[in-house]
Amino acid sequence: MPIQMSDPSGIERALESKKGPADADDLSALRERIRHSASHIMADAVRAMFPEAQFAIGPPTEDGFYYDFQLPRALTEEDLSVIAEKMIETIASDLPFERRQVDSKTARRIFEDQPFKLEIIDNIADENLGIYTHGDFSDLCNGPHVDSTGQVKAFKLLSLAGAYWRGDENRPMLQRIYGTAFESKKALDEYLTRLEEAAKRDHRKLGKELGLFTIHNEIGAGLICWQPKGGRIRSIVEDFWREEHLKRNYSLVYSPHIGKSKLWETSGHLEFYKENMYSAIDLDDQEYYLKPMNCPFHILMYKSSLRSYRELPMRLAELGTVYRYERTGVLHGLLRVRGFTQDDAHIFCRPDQLEEEVRGVLELTFSLLGAFGFKDYKIYLADRPEKHVGEPSEWTRATDALRNTLEEMKLDYQLDVGGGAFYGPKIDVKIEDAIGRDWQCTTIQFDFNLPQRFDITYIGDDGQQHRPFMVHRAILGSIERFMGILIEHYGGAFPVWLAPVQAVIIPITDRHLDYARAAVVEMRSAGLRVEVDDRSERMNQKIRQAQLEKVPYMLIVGDKEVAGGSVSVRLRSGEDLGPIPVTSVIEMIREKVETKA
């Protein structure tokens, strides 16, 4: 239930007094305070309904907030309305948020009947703990919050879910309430409109309706089966990916799905990443693991012979399927899976080649993503974190190379201070989809770690051994996730070059079937993906079905079209182009495919 107070708060007046739009960072910080405060107000409302409630955590998130509870009964959608009404009462009371610092002993006394809070207190080393109070409700929290409950201008409780305490499936299952809050009703309404549009575009719903992919309990959660139409789109995406890489002198390679434990010991995965790897397979009295990454295989391919500086750069690319353990609760259609195919590549180069290679990856990034309809990007340069490997001078050199490339290409970017991987700095690129959502796809990561672990070298022009620079890069991220993004970006209505079925020929009566089938043969021989709907249904029903399946072209065939060697063309938008010769239709569709319009 969205609400808006009739009187602007001090926050809203401050925003209105700015000469220009609120700074993005200021607005983000404001929303975080509002959402954190709304989470506390919601917890207070839940306490009023269930005095025996046990409270876990309730943080703000990028788009809203949530709180986890252990309650005497399961919540229902009807409960959300009751909770929202109680929240409105607290907001109308305009109670101040008051912060105080206490020691752990005092905090334990305050929350003596709250076992989850006591566990949190026990895990905090700092003796000074923050507590925020509004009215008679207190919560363990460092903030920040708004000044008073009345400054929570507009909120809505969105949904219910289950969540394991600490994300551990061996710990209690809690009930989670999701909500969102904004600085004004207008901002909230805009967000809710985007949510409605996102629900219509949900790739899980569209994937089922359009027959693109399925997930089967008999096979396992997070493991995707591509149906014929989805498989066709995927093959188009992958073929385009290969063509673009071959143009840029990448070498396409293939690597096994498993490797000996020694390989993963050398790479460090068994030491640092084992919890995300599947159990070992015993073969010939040796342990093998399903690969979580392709990197070690590519490194060994590089290391398979002595390399000269003249051979560099070496660009090894693979659509490599990897397997990573993800908890059941975080699996999400194509966007979070357990087996996925990375559009992976590793570049081995000399230090003097690094900037040129980064430029090449960025140019390929914008070329590939642009072809798929993405034009708006956010770019981040992430530098050295506190915990890292490699010498500071190496980090400086690599980070400067990334920065120089971005600046020479005149690309706007934000600095993500300390956001690099422990093994090297990186560039991340986020794309914006049709309804304004950001998606992380491209990453270009420098690596000081693996070249050293595997002791890879090249012979320089001085005849001495040198360590090559190594760059990990993925552009689409993974094929599965990128397909999910594509489905939602286009709402299932793929452009002609990607559409699994580009045209459906619809004969008005059975006597037009022979002509329709001959037209299908002609169009398929021209490389088009065309089908004929020969069902015993009325023409309007067939047109409606093709529109539901989001087929770009419906080609109607009747007496007039047979006599004139044409088809009557209708678009999935409903526009009627009238009769057009079959040869002209072929040219029209092929032009859109070739230009990726």
C-alpha positions in Angstrom: 0.0 0.0 0.0 1.8 3.1 -1.2 1.4 6.2 1.0 2.5 9.8 0.9 2.2 12.3 3.7 0.5 15.5 2.7 3.1 17.8 4.3 6.6 17.8 2.8 9.3 16.8 5.3 12.5 18.7 5.7 14.1 16.3 3.4 11.7 17.0 0.6 11.9 20.7 1.1 15.7 20.5 0.9 15.5 18.6 -2.3 13.1 21.1 -3.8 15.4 24.0 -2.8 18.3 22.7 -4.9 18.8 24.7 -8.1 19.3 21.5 -10.1 18.4 17.9 -9.8 19.6 16.2 -6.6 23.1 14.8 -6.9 22.9 11.0 -7.7 25.1 10.1 -4.7 23.0 12.4 -2.4 19.8 10.8 -3.6 21.2 7.3 -3.2 22.3 8.0 0.3 18.9 9.6 1.1 17.0 6.5 -0.2 19.3 4.2 1.8 18.3 6.1 5.0 14.6 6.1 4.1 14.6 2.3 3.4 16.6 1.5 6.5 14.2 3.4 8.5 11.2 1.8 6.8 12.6 -1.6 7.7 12.6 -0.6 11.4 9.1 0.8 11.1 7.9 -2.5 9.5 9.6 -4.6 12.2 7.8 -2.5 14.8 4.5 -3.2 13.0 5.2 -6.9 13.0 6.0 -6.8 16.7 2.6 -5.2 17.3 0.9 -8.2 15.5 3.2 -10.8 17.0 4.6 -9.8 20.4 6.5 -13.1 20.5 8.3 -12.4 17.2 12.0 -13.2 16.9 13.9 -10.6 14.9 16.8 -11.4 12.7 18.1 -8.7 10.2 16.5 -5.9 8.2 18.9 -4.1 5.9 18.2 -1.7 3.0 18.9 -3.0 -0.5 19.6 -1.4 -3.8 15.8 -1.2 -4.6 14.2 -1.4 -1.2 14.5 -3.3 2.1 13.6 -6.5 3.8 13.3 -7.9 7.3 13.6 -11.6 8.4 11.4 -12.9 11.3 10.6 -16.1 13.1 6.9 -16.0 13.8 4.3 -18.3 15.4 2.5 -18.7 12.1 3.0 -18.3 8.4 2.3 -14.8 7.0 -0.2 -14.3 4.2 -0.7 -11.6 1.6 -3.6 -10.2 3.7 -1.1 -9.7 6.6 0.9 -7.3 4.5 -2.1 -4.9 4.4 -2.4 -5.0 8.2 1.3 -4.4 8.6 1.2 -1.5 6.2 -1.7 0.1 8.1 0.3 -0.1 11.4 3.3 1.4 9.6 1.2 4.3 8.4 0.2 5.0 12.0 3.8 5.1 13.1 4.8 7.4 10.2 1.9 9.7 11.0 3.1 9.9 14.6 6.5 11.4 13.4 8.5 9.7 16.1 12.2 10.6 16.2 14.9 8.0 15.5 17.3 8.2 18.4 20.7 6.6 18.4 22.8 5.5 21.4 26.0 3.5 21.9 26.0 0.7 24.4 28.5 -2.0 25.4 27.9 -5.7 24.6 26.7 -6.5 28.1 24.0 -3.8 27.9 23.0 -4.9 24.4 22.7 -8.5 25.6 20.4 -7.3 28.4 18.2 -5.3 26.0 17.9 -8.2 23.6 17.9 -11.0 26.1 14.8 -12.6 24.6 16.0 -12.2 21.0 18.4 -15.2 20.1 19.2 -13.9 16.6 20.2 -10.5 18.0 22.3 -12.2 20.7 24.1 -14.2 18.1 24.9 -11.0 16.1 26.2 -9.3 19.3 28.4 -12.3 20.0 30.0 -12.0 16.6 30.8 -8.3 16.9 34.2 -7.6 18.2 33.5 -3.9 18.9 32.4 -3.2 22.4 30.5 -0.1 21.2 27.2 -1.2 19.6 24.7 1.0 18.0 21.0 0.9 18.9 18.3 2.9 17.2 15.0 3.6 18.9 11.7 5.1 17.7 8.8 5.1 20.2 9.2 2.0 22.3 10.8 -0.1 19.5 14.6 -0.6 19.6 16.9 -2.4 17.2 20.5 -3.3 17.0 21.8 -1.1 14.2 24.5 1.3 13.1 22.2 3.2 10.8 22.0 5.6 9.1 18.4 6.6 9.5 16.2 9.6 8.8 15.5 12.0 11.6 12.0 10.8 12.3 9.4 8.2 11.1 7.5 11.0 9.4 10.3 11.4 6.8 9.5 8.0 5.3 7.4 9.6 2.5 6.2 6.7 0.4 6.5 2.9 0.8 5.0 -0.3 -0.4 5.3 -3.9 1.0 5.9 -6.1 -2.0 6.2 -9.8 -1.2 6.9 -12.6 1.2 9.6 -15.2 1.0 11.5 -17.7 3.0 15.2 -17.2 4.0 17.5 -19.4 6.0 19.2 -17.7 8.9 22.7 -16.6 7.9 21.9 -18.2 4.4 22.7 -21.6 5.9 20.2 -24.3 5.0 21.1 -26.1 8.2 19.8 -23.1 10.3 16.2 -22.0 10.9 14.0 -21.0 8.0 12.7 -17.5 8.6 10.0 -15.4 7.0 11.1 -12.5 4.9 9.0 -9.4 4.0 10.2 -7.4 1.1 9.3 -3.7 0.6 10.5 -0.5 -1.0 10.4 3.1 -0.1 11.2 6.4 -1.8 11.5 10.1 -1.1 8.2 10.9 -2.9 5.0 9.2 -4.2 6.1 10.1 -7.7 9.4 8.2 -7.4 7.6 5.3 -5.8 4.9 5.2 -8.6 7.6 5.3 -11.2 9.4 2.3 -9.6 6.2 0.3 -9.3 5.5 0.9 -13.0 8.9 -0.5 -13.8 8.1 -3.5 -11.5 4.9 -4.1 -13.4 6.8 -3.9 -16.7 9.5 -6.2 -15.4 6.8 -8.7 -14.4 5.5 -8.8 -17.9 9.0 -9.3 -19.2 10.0 -12.0 -16.7 12.2 -14.4 -18.6 10.9 -17.4 -16.7 7.3 -16.7 -17.7 8.2 -15.8 -21.3 10.6 -18.7 -21.5 7.7 -21.1 -20.8 5.1 -19.3 -22.9 7.5 -19.1 -26.0 8.9 -22.6 -25.5 12.5 -21.4 -25.1 13.8 -23.4 -22.1 12.7 -25.6 -19.3 14.0 -26.7 -15.9 13.2 -30.2 -14.6 13.1 -31.5 -11.1 14.1 -34.9 -12.4 17.4 -33.3 -13.8 18.1 -30.9 -11.0 17.6 -27.2 -10.0 19.7 -24.6 -11.8 20.3 -26.9 -14.8 18.8 -25.7 -18.1 17.3 -27.6 -20.9 17.1 -25.6 -24.1 14.0 -26.3 -26.1 14.2 -26.1 -30.0 13.3 -22.4 -30.2 15.6 -21.4 -27.3 18.3 -23.6 -28.7 18.0 -21.8 -32.1 18.4 -18.3 -30.5 21.3 -19.6 -28.5 23.0 -21.0 -31.5 22.6 -17.6 -33.4 24.1 -15.8 -30.4 27.0 -18.2 -30.2 27.7 -18.2 -33.9 27.8 -14.4 -33.9 30.1 -14.5 -30.9 32.5 -16.9 -32.7 32.5 -14.9 -36.0 33.3 -11.6 -34.2 36.1 -13.2 -32.3 37.7 -14.8 -35.3 37.7 -11.4 -37.0 39.8 -10.1 -34.2 42.3 -12.9 -34.3 41.2 -14.9 -31.3 41.9 -18.6 -31.3 38.9 -20.7 -30.4 39.7 -23.5 -28.0 37.8 -26.3 -26.2 38.6 -27.7 -22.7 37.4 -30.7 -20.7 34.6 -30.5 -18.1 36.7 -32.1 -15.4 40.3 -31.9 -14.1 42.5 -33.6 -11.5 42.6 -32.2 -8.0 46.2 -31.3 -8.5 45.2 -28.7 -11.2 42.8 -27.0 -8.8 45.4 -27.1 -6.0 47.9 -25.3 -8.2 45.2 -22.7 -9.3 44.2 -22.1 -5.7 40.6 -23.1 -6.3 40.6 -25.9 -3.8 42.0 -23.6 -1.1 39.8 -20.5 -1.8 36.8 -21.6 -3.8 36.1 -25.2 -2.7 32.7 -24.4 -1.2 31.5 -23.4 -4.7 32.8 -26.6 -6.3 31.0 -29.9 -6.6 32.3 -33.0 -4.8 35.2 -34.9 -6.1 34.8 -37.7 -8.6 37.0 -40.8 -8.1 38.6 -42.0 -11.3 41.6 -44.4 -11.4 42.2 -43.8 -7.7 42.5 -40.1 -8.3 40.2 -37.2 -7.5 38.7 -35.1 -10.3 36.5 -32.0 -10.0 33.9 -30.5 -12.3 35.5 -27.2 -13.5 34.2 -24.0 -11.9 36.3 -21.9 -14.3 38.2 -22.3 -17.6 41.3 -20.3 -16.6 43.7 -23.2 -15.7 43.0 -25.1 -18.9 43.8 -22.0 -21.0 47.0 -21.4 -19.0 48.2 -25.0 -19.6 47.4 -24.6 -23.4 49.6 -21.5 -23.3 52.3 -23.4 -21.4 52.2 -26.4 -23.7 55.2 -25.1 -25.6 58.0 -22.5 -25.2 56.6 -19.1 -26.1 58.4 -16.2 -27.8 57.6 -12.6 -27.5 56.8 -12.7 -31.2 53.9 -15.0 -30.5 52.2 -12.5 -28.2 49.5 -11.4 -27.8 47.9 -14.8 -27.6 44.1 -14.7 -27.3 42.4 -17.9 -26.3 38.6 -17.9 -26.4 36.1 -20.5 -25.4 32.4 -20.9 -24.9 33.2 -23.1 -21.9 30.6 -24.7 -19.7 31.4 -24.6 -16.0 29.7 -25.8 -12.8 29.4 -23.9 -9.6 27.4 -24.8 -6.5 24.7 -22.2 -5.8 22.3 -22.5 -2.9 18.7 -23.4 -3.9 17.4 -20.2 -2.5 19.4 -18.0 -4.8 18.7 -19.9 -8.1 16.7 -17.7 -10.5 15.7 -19.0 -13.9 18.6 -18.3 -16.4 20.0 -15.5 -14.3 21.5 -17.7 -11.5 22.2 -21.3 -12.4 24.5 -24.2 -11.4 25.8 -25.0 -14.9 26.5 -22.3 -17.4 28.6 -21.4 -20.4 31.0 -18.5 -20.1 31.9 -16.5 -23.1 35.4 -16.7 -21.8 38.8 -15.6 -23.1 42.3 -15.2 -21.7 44.8 -12.8 -23.3 48.5 -13.4 -22.7 50.6 -10.4 -23.7 53.7 -8.4 -23.1 53.5 -5.4 -20.8 53.9 -3.0 -23.7 50.8 -4.6 -25.4 48.4 -4.3 -22.5 46.7 -1.0 -23.4 46.2 -2.0 -27.0 44.6 -5.3 -25.8 42.3 -3.6 -23.4 41.2 -1.2 -26.1 40.5 -4.2 -28.4 38.4 -5.8 -25.7 36.4 -2.6 -25.1 35.8 -2.1 -28.9 34.7 -5.7 -29.2 32.4 -5.2 -26.2 30.6 -2.2 -27.6 30.4 -3.9 -31.0 28.8 -7.1 -29.6 26.5 -5.5 -27.1 25.4 -2.8 -29.6 24.4 -5.5 -32.1 22.1 -6.9 -29.4 20.4 -3.6 -28.9 22.3 -2.2 -25.9 23.5 1.4 -26.3 23.8 2.8 -22.8 26.6 1.7 -20.5 28.1 2.4 -17.1 31.8 1.7 -16.8 33.7 1.1 -13.6 37.5 1.0 -12.9 38.2 -1.1 -9.8 41.6 -0.7 -8.2 43.7 -2.5 -5.6 41.8 -3.9 -2.6 43.3 -4.1 0.9 44.0 -7.8 0.5 45.9 -8.5 -2.7 48.7 -10.4 -4.4 51.4 -8.7 -6.5 53.7 -5.8 -6.0 52.3 -2.3 -5.7 54.4 -1.2 -8.7 52.7 -3.9 -10.8 49.3 -2.8 -9.6 50.1 0.8 -10.5 51.3 -0.2 -14.0 48.2 -2.3 -14.7 45.7 0.1 -13.2 47.3 3.0 -15.2 47.0 0.9 -18.4 43.3 0.4 -17.8 42.7 4.0 -16.9 44.8 5.4 -19.9 42.8 3.2 -22.3 39.4 4.4 -20.9 40.6 8.0 -21.1 42.1 7.7 -24.6 38.8 6.2 -25.8 37.0 9.2 -24.1 34.8 6.9 -22.1 33.2 8.1 -18.9 33.9 5.9 -16.0 33.6 5.8 -12.2 36.4 4.7 -9.9 35.5 1.8 -7.7 38.1 2.3 -5.0 39.4 -1.0 -3.6 36.9 -2.9 -5.7 39.5 -4.9 -7.7 39.9 -8.6 -7.4 42.6 -9.8 -5.0 44.6 -10.8 -8.1 44.4 -7.6 -10.1 42.5 -4.4 -11.2 39.6 -4.6 -13.5 37.1 -2.8 -15.7 33.4 -3.7 -15.4 30.7 -2.6 -17.9 27.0 -2.5 -17.0 24.4 -2.3 -19.7 21.0 -0.6 -19.4 18.0 -2.5 -20.7 14.7 -1.3 -22.3 13.1 -0.4 -18.9 16.2 1.2 -17.4 17.6 -1.7 -15.4 21.4 -2.1 -15.1 23.0 -5.5 -15.8 26.6 -6.5 -15.1 27.9 -8.3 -18.2 31.4 -7.4 -19.3 34.4 -7.7 -17.1 38.1 -7.2 -18.0 40.3 -8.4 -15.2 44.1 -8.3 -14.9 45.7 -11.3 -13.1 49.0 -11.3 -11.2 48.1 -14.5 -9.4 47.7 -17.4 -11.9 50.7 -16.6 -14.1 52.8 -16.9 -11.0 51.1 -20.0 -9.7 51.6 -21.8 -13.0 55.0 -20.2 -13.6 54.2 -19.2 -17.2 56.9 -17.3 -19.2 57.9 -16.1 -22.6 61.3 -15.5 -24.1 61.8 -11.8 -24.7 63.9 -10.1 -27.4 66.7 -10.1 -24.9 66.8 -13.9 -24.8 65.6 -13.9 -21.2 62.5 -15.4 -19.6 59.7 -12.9 -18.7 56.3 -13.2 -17.1 53.5 -12.4 -19.5 50.6 -10.2 -18.5 47.3 -12.2 -18.3 43.9 -10.7 -18.8 40.6 -12.5 -18.1 37.6 -11.2 -20.0 34.0 -12.1 -20.5 31.8 -9.8 -22.6 28.3 -11.4 -22.4 29.0 -12.8 -18.9 27.5 -16.2 -19.5 25.2 -17.4 -22.3 22.5 -18.4 -19.9 22.4 -15.2 -18.0 22.7 -13.1 -21.2 19.8 -15.0 -22.8 17.7 -14.2 -19.7 18.7 -10.5 -20.1 17.8 -10.6 -23.8 14.4 -12.1 -23.2 13.5 -9.4 -20.7 15.1 -6.6 -22.7 12.9 -7.5 -25.7 10.0 -8.8 -23.8 10.3 -11.9 -25.9 9.8 -10.0 -29.1 13.2 -10.6 -30.5 14.5 -8.6 -33.5 14.3 -10.4 -36.8 17.9 -11.5 -36.8 17.5 -13.3 -33.5 13.8 -14.5 -33.8 13.6 -18.3 -33.7 10.8 -18.1 -36.3 11.1 -15.1 -38.5 7.9 -15.6 -40.4 4.8 -17.8 -40.4 2.9 -18.4 -43.7 -0.8 -18.7 -43.0 -3.0 -20.2 -45.8 -6.6 -19.0 -45.6 -8.0 -22.4 -46.8 -6.6 -25.9 -47.5 -6.5 -25.1 -51.2 -3.8 -22.6 -50.6 -1.6 -25.1 -48.7 0.5 -26.2 -51.7 1.4 -22.5 -52.6 2.2 -21.9 -48.9 4.5 -24.9 -48.7 6.3 -23.9 -51.9 6.9 -20.4 -50.5 8.3 -22.0 -47.3 10.8 -24.0 -49.4 11.8 -20.9 -51.3 12.3 -18.8 -48.2 14.2 -21.5 -46.3 16.5 -22.0 -49.2 17.3 -18.3 -48.9 18.4 -18.9 -45.3 15.2 -17.7 -43.5 13.5 -19.3 -40.6 10.0 -19.8 -41.8 7.1 -22.1 -40.9 3.6 -22.8 -42.3 0.6 -23.0 -40.1 -1.4 -25.8 -41.7 -3.8 -26.3 -38.7 -7.5 -26.5 -39.3 -8.1 -23.2 -37.6 -9.6 -19.9 -38.8 -7.2 -17.4 -40.2 -7.7 -14.9 -37.4 -6.9 -17.6 -34.9 -3.7 -18.4 -36.6 -2.7 -14.7 -36.8 -3.5 -14.4 -33.1 -1.4 -17.4 -32.2 1.6 -16.0 -34.2 1.3 -12.7 -32.4 1.3 -14.5 -29.0 4.4 -16.3 -30.1 5.9 -12.9 -31.1 6.7 -13.9 -34.7 7.9 -10.8 -36.6 6.0 -11.5 -39.8 2.7 -13.2 -40.7 2.4 -13.9 -44.4 -1.2 -14.5 -45.4 -1.9 -16.6 -48.5 -5.3 -16.5 -50.4 -6.5 -16.6 -54.0 -5.2 -13.1 -54.7 -1.8 -13.9 -53.4 -1.6 -17.2 -55.3 -2.5 -15.5 -58.5 0.0 -12.7 -58.0 2.9 -14.7 -56.6 2.8 -12.7 -53.4 2.0 -12.9 -49.7 0.0 -10.4 -47.7 2.4 -9.2 -45.0 1.3 -8.4 -41.4 3.7 -7.4 -38.6 3.4 -8.6 -35.1 2.6 -5.0 -34.1 -0.7 -5.4 -36.1 0.4 -3.2 -39.0 -0.7 -4.5 -42.4 1.7 -4.0 -45.3 -0.5 -5.6 -47.9 0.5 -7.9 -50.7 4.3 -8.1 -51.5 6.0 -10.5 -53.9 7.7 -13.4 -52.2 11.1 -12.4 -53.6 10.7 -8.9 -52.1 9.7 -10.3 -48.7 12.9 -12.4 -48.8 15.0 -9.4 -49.5 13.3 -7.3 -46.8 13.9 -9.9 -44.1 17.4 -10.7 -45.2 18.3 -7.0 -45.1 17.1 -6.8 -41.5 19.1 -9.9 -40.6 22.3 -8.6 -42.2 22.0 -5.1 -40.7 20.7 -6.5 -37.4 18.1 -3.8 -37.4 
